[in-house]
Amino acid sequence: MTAAISILKMEKTCDNVSQILKALAHPGRLLVLGHLLNGPKAVGELTDLCAISQSQMSHFLMRMKIEGLVTVEREGKFRIYSIADKRLGRLLQTIQREYCR
């Protein structure tokens, strides 16, 4: 691999990580993702845990889904959300370990 290809790969990686960090740069979204670390949750459960309105929760979840942070599955009439990427889960665990204890 040439140095130029390596630099391009590094730049792309930096861009990807930067987008993830931007998506995490809101206390409400961090709170939602923190609760999802404990396992998949329905919208109503997340709304109760985070003490925010259904409208605000829907906005957070929609944005996080578009940004690839969460996945959603339908179980009957419920939408169940979970963290989309194991690496994101590990990052959030590190943040919790370092800042939330």
Helices and strands as residue ranges (DSSP letters): H 3-24, H 27-36, E 41-42, H 43-50, H 54-66, E 70-75, E 78-83, H 86-99
